[in-house]
């Protein structure tokens, strides 16, 4: 399994090339592409016509204790003076909980990778 965030998903849908889009295409073709639940909110908040795309993808389950772990993860980064916005924190925590790498174009996830155990694809 491999997860995708909004930045890479939108790039793919808009036909913008890049290594993240190639990874997304390969994961989708093999049936291994999954979504952190927060992505649904971000994507539908931007464009409701994408609902049909989302319906064909598997959502990562929210595991017990998720909200507390996400809060601790966010505080851990913020205590270090690093950026940790809420949406990114929730996406990262979903991937961390499932040990699933994340496909992204968003450089803000590097802090979650360096300090919190997120694997970037």
CORSULLIN-V805084 format. One record per residue. N is the residue number from 1. PHI is phi in whole degrees, -180 to 180 (none if undefined). OMEGA is omega in whole degrees, 0 to 359 (* if undefined). D_LAST is the distance of its C-alpha to the last C-alpha in Angstrom with 2 decimals. Layout:
n: (N;N)
phi: (PHI;PHI)
omega: (OMEGA;OMEGA)
d_last: (D_LAST;D_LAST)
This chain:
n: (1;2;3;4;5;6;7;8;9;10;11;12;13;14;15;16;17;18;19;20;21;22;23;24;25;26;27;28;29;30;31;32;33;34;35;36;37;38;39;40;41;42;43;44;45;46;47;48;49;50;51;52;53;54;55;56;57;58;59;60;61;62;63;64;65;66;67;68;69;70;71;72;73;74;75;76;77;78;79;80;81;82;83;84;85;86;87;88;89;90;91;92;93;94;95;96;97;98;99;100;101;102;103;104;105;106;107;108;109;110;111;112;113;114;115;116;117;118;119;120;121)
phi: (none;-148;-101;-128;-101;-61;-61;-74;-65;-66;-59;-60;-66;-88;77;-82;-74;162;-63;-66;-67;-64;-63;-62;-61;-66;-66;-66;-64;-90;78;-102;-84;-130;-122;-66;-55;-62;-60;-59;-64;-63;-70;-69;-68;-95;-160;-67;-68;-86;-55;-66;-66;-68;-64;-92;-112;-83;-92;-70;-71;-85;-85;-54;85;-54;-64;-68;-62;-63;-62;-66;-62;-63;-62;-56;-70;-66;-63;-88;80;-102;-71;-151;-71;-62;-59;-63;-62;-67;-64;-60;-64;-59;-69;-61;-60;-103;52;-113;-67;-115;-90;-154;-105;-86;-66;-63;-72;-62;-67;-67;-70;-72;-115;-129;94;-72;-101;-96;-81)
omega: (175;183;178;175;186;184;180;179;179;178;178;182;178;178;179;183;175;180;178;179;177;177;179;179;180;179;179;181;181;180;183;183;178;180;165;185;182;180;179;180;181;184;180;175;180;186;182;180;179;182;181;177;183;182;182;183;179;176;172;179;172;184;177;180;183;186;178;178;179;177;179;178;181;180;180;180;181;176;177;181;183;178;178;180;188;181;179;179;181;177;181;182;177;180;178;182;183;184;181;176;182;172;182;170;188;182;180;180;181;178;178;178;184;190;190;176;176;174;176;181;*)
d_last: (11.00;7.92;8.77;9.21;11.09;14.31;13.58;11.29;13.69;16.68;15.62;15.29;18.63;20.27;19.41;17.72;15.96;12.77;9.68;7.92;11.10;11.11;7.94;9.75;12.95;12.14;11.01;14.12;16.30;15.66;16.23;13.07;12.04;13.10;13.95;14.61;18.36;18.50;16.80;20.01;22.13;20.33;20.33;23.87;25.04;24.23;25.37;27.12;27.09;23.44;24.72;25.03;21.37;20.42;23.07;21.39;18.17;18.06;17.90;16.68;19.93;21.05;22.12;25.35;25.16;22.07;23.99;25.28;21.99;20.51;23.67;23.44;19.85;20.97;24.15;22.49;20.58;23.64;25.89;24.02;24.73;21.15;20.23;19.19;20.29;20.98;18.67;15.54;16.89;17.45;14.02;12.47;15.29;14.81;11.30;12.77;15.83;14.28;11.80;9.14;5.41;5.37;5.10;7.65;10.25;11.94;12.32;14.06;11.11;11.12;14.27;12.95;10.45;13.45;16.14;15.26;12.84;9.76;6.52;3.79;0.00)
